[in-house]
Amino acid sequence: MKTVSTFVFTIILLFCCKFAFSQDWLIKPIKQKAQVKIEGNTIELNNGLVIRRFIIGQNLACFDYVNLTNNQQLIRAIKPEARLKIDGKEYNIGGLNGQSEQAYLQTNWLHKLEKGKADFVYKNFEISEIKPRINWKSKSWPNNTQNPSGQTLVLNFLPQDALLNGLVVAIQYEIYDGIPLLVKSLQIKNTGTKTFRIDRVVNEILGLVEEESAVVGKPEEMKKQHGIYIETNYAFNNAMRYDISDQTTHWKVDSTYTSQVNYNYQTPCLLEIYPEKAPGIDLKPTETFNSVRTHELLMDSYDRQRRGLMIKKMYKTVAPWTLQNPIFMHLVSKNDDEVKTAIDQCQATGYEAVILSFGSHLEMENNSAENITRWKKLADYAHSKGILLGGYSLFSSRRISDEYDVISPITGKPGGAFFGNAPCFGSQWGLDYSQKIKNFFEKTGFDIWENDGPYPGDVCASKVHPGHRDLDDSQWKQMAIQKDLYRWLNEHGVYINAPDWYFLDGTHKIALGYREVNFSLSREQQRILNRQNIHDGTIEKTAAMSWGFVPLTRYQGGGPEAVLEPLEEHLEDYKQLMMQYYGAGVQACYRGPRLYDTEKTKNTVAETINWYKKYREILNSDIIHLRRADGRDWDGFIHVNPNLKQKGFLMLFNPTTEPITRKIKIPLYYTGLESKAIVKEKDGVSKVLTLNRNYEVELTVTIPANGNIWYVIE
């Protein structure tokens, strides 16, 4: 028998000391609610996990930003609240000048600091409850998700420069209950009579304590501040990951910090948030500009697993619609009868939705009365069976025309987009496309939209497209049109699969991350590769936010060894693929013309779905990754949820051709269990195990060849 060391929680013992004052907020919610307090000349945001304070002197400035779980101070120097570039000139919003030492800040210096001569100056504040940004509706599981609670603080600023009369800047902070998170955004209101060109909006500037000191070295060679995680709602790159998709986070050097260790002042300790290629817009009288929303999540650990859990908690808090996770198939259809057959098969097996895949006979852009009537009948039929109906629509990676495609700023001609050729969302075709999609969903009653290839930040040099002015505002304006469409659909109860990072503006799901041609490999390879994708794709996003892929029929090449049809002949592979996806809480696109071909196949699919639904709540809870699939030995994960009776669900896989027996240490810290755990293999006999001082239990398991095993932990 072989002893295998699983994922080691190096921070467990630290927790025992760190949370002695309270408890771990990832396991048990703290009682303190978010609040805004005004005391003398200070304004304080505090929810028991994070505190941020502002001083009101000649101007308003942030001087205190502390993670209360580990008492880490983030601020070393006062900076402006924001910065605008208007009509070619830069203006600071708030802030105080005169701090000579930039390595640290002592509060007795504050009364000596002064406002800048051209800076926007603080006027007043407003306090209110957090309001939902999207009035979302849910037609799928779960449909009882709550909107977050907390407090909103708005700080209003006015210009000193007479040239800017009429502009009002409102900086908004949202502080949420139960999570060390602040969300910052900025509004510019034009209450005057002239139009202003807004060249750039920097909505966050923080002089942060440096992560490390280096006498020599460039900014890209040094670590950035790990005590704060930043995410905005302006991200696109088709990477299926936020950090690569991010377009707004800029770590800069601070030349005013002259006492830093780095000889050339190259330490990356100044954080600024702004889109590189936006906005460049004209703000007309009575109009309001809304900046990106900067999510600032304070971190208490370097551990990737814990950081991932914190980020996933953020999504659950600020984008609760992403918790929805309907069970769907991906139908390849040639006619309406095949759609009805798929709907009937979904009802018979417990599936909840049909999505007409790419290559099907659905045309959402066809708004003719005949087409609308046709698909409304099919949607009505699906609804009569308790099934949601959705479909696929391609936007990018296709050419429309010279008139409607994005225009390259280099050549002045169509082409040069992320996908080679792509339509401009600001062209008349793009504006019509958005309206056609809205009309289709409104008239047919469809429930799901799978949008393929929304533009990943394409700019357009056209000066005649009605949806943008020119190159400078083209990215921002196209994104605004796209986000408006997503929000509209979400508020009409439409579930959205999109291939880029638009969760914070209304989308629900993105791919785990995959290479398409891998689905032409053998079923044996796909099983292991898919488990690797599940492991990698759910570290920093939830299973509900992720989809996988199972080719029932041929896809991207490959022979009979790559597909599951005929289904009954490959039933073992079919079930294993379902078990590993549903066991992870991940919905896969089972792409083909049917879910089953025989009664035996039907029963296998139905049994698997019934199993998934029986344990659905825990299977959709957070994943702790134990061992990544490598094809050599066991791999697996455990779901954890301290708020359920079933506090853990362990799934283990054996990729080898022989049964294996292993003694494995299972980490149970995030289940909330402290001393004893009731462990039950499948629906068998329970046994009580004692947790060690690292909150682990030791479990001897036998996993069948090319199979899996699962345990419920209470």
HELIX and SHEET records of a PDB file:
HELIX    1   1 ILE A   12  LYS A   18  1                                   7    
HELIX    2   2 PHE A   19  PHE A   21  5                                   3    
HELIX    3   3 THR A  107  LYS A  112  5                                   6    
HELIX    4   4 ALA A  162  LEU A  164  5                                   3    
HELIX    5   5 PRO A  219  GLU A  221  5                                   3    
HELIX    6   6 TYR A  242  SER A  245  1                                   4    
HELIX    7   7 ARG A  304  VAL A  318  1                                  15    
HELIX    8   8 PRO A  320  LEU A  323  5                                   4    
HELIX    9   9 ASP A  336  THR A  349  1                                  14    
HELIX   10  10 ALA A  369  SER A  384  1                                  16    
HELIX   11  11 GLN A  428  THR A  444  1                                  17    
HELIX   12  12 LEU A  471  GLU A  491  1                                  21    
HELIX   13  13 PHE A  503  ASP A  505  5                                   3    
HELIX   14  14 GLU A  516  SER A  520  5                                   5    
HELIX   15  15 ARG A  523  GLY A  537  1                                  15    
HELIX   16  16 ALA A  543  MET A  545  5                                   3    
HELIX   17  17 PRO A  560  ALA A  562  5                                   3    
HELIX   18  18 LEU A  567  HIS A  570  5                                   4    
HELIX   19  19 LEU A  571  ALA A  584  1                                  14    
HELIX   20  20 GLU A  599  LYS A  614  1                                  16    
HELIX   21  21 ARG A  616  LEU A  619  1                                   4    
HELIX   22  22 TYR A  669  THR A  671  5                                   3    
SHEET    1   A 3 LYS A   2  VAL A   4  0                                        
SHEET    2   A 3 ILE A 660  PRO A 667  1                                        
SHEET    3   A 3 GLU A 696  ILE A 703 -1                                        
SHEET    1   B 5 GLN A  35  GLU A  39  0                                        
SHEET    2   B 5 THR A  42  ASN A  46 -1                                        
SHEET    3   B 5 VAL A  50  ILE A  56 -1                                        
SHEET    4   B 5 LEU A  60  ASN A  67 -1                                        
SHEET    5   B 5 GLN A  72  GLN A  73 -1                                        
SHEET    1   C 4 ILE A  75  ALA A  77  0                                        
SHEET    2   C 4 GLU A 204  LEU A 208 -1                                        
SHEET    3   C 4 LEU A 270  ILE A 273 -1                                        
SHEET    4   C 4 THR A 249  LYS A 252 -1                                        
SHEET    1   D 4 LYS A  89  ILE A  93  0                                        
SHEET    2   D 4 ALA A  82  ILE A  86 -1                                        
SHEET    3   D 4 PHE A 196  VAL A 202 -1                                        
SHEET    4   D 4 ILE A 281  LEU A 283 -1                                        
SHEET    1   E 5 VAL A 121  GLU A 129  0                                        
SHEET    2   E 5 GLY A 150  LEU A 158 -1                                        
SHEET    3   E 5 LEU A 167  TYR A 176 -1                                        
SHEET    4   E 5 LEU A 181  ASN A 190 -1                                        
SHEET    5   E 5 THR A 288  ASN A 290 -1                                        
SHEET    1   F 6 VAL A 121  GLU A 129  0                                        
SHEET    2   F 6 GLY A 150  LEU A 158 -1                                        
SHEET    3   F 6 LEU A 167  TYR A 176 -1                                        
SHEET    4   F 6 LEU A 181  ASN A 190 -1                                        
SHEET    5   F 6 THR A 294  LEU A 298 -1                                        
SHEET    6   F 6 ILE A 228  THR A 232 -1                                        
SHEET    1   G 8 TYR A 495  ASN A 497  0                                        
SHEET    2   G 8 ILE A 448  ASP A 452  1                                        
SHEET    3   G 8 LEU A 388  LEU A 394  1                                        
SHEET    4   G 8 ALA A 353  LEU A 356  1                                        
SHEET    5   G 8 PHE A 328  LEU A 331  1                                        
SHEET    6   G 8 GLN A 587  GLY A 592  1                                        
SHEET    7   G 8 SER A 546  PRO A 551  1                                        
SHEET    8   G 8 ILE A 510  ALA A 511  1                                        
SHEET    1   H 6 ASP A 622  ARG A 627  0                                        
SHEET    2   H 6 ASP A 635  VAL A 640 -1                                        
SHEET    3   H 6 GLY A 648  PHE A 653 -1                                        
SHEET    4   H 6 ASN A 708  ILE A 713 -1                                        
SHEET    5   H 6 LYS A 676  GLU A 681 -1                                        
SHEET    6   H 6 SER A 686  THR A 690 -1                                        
END                                                                             
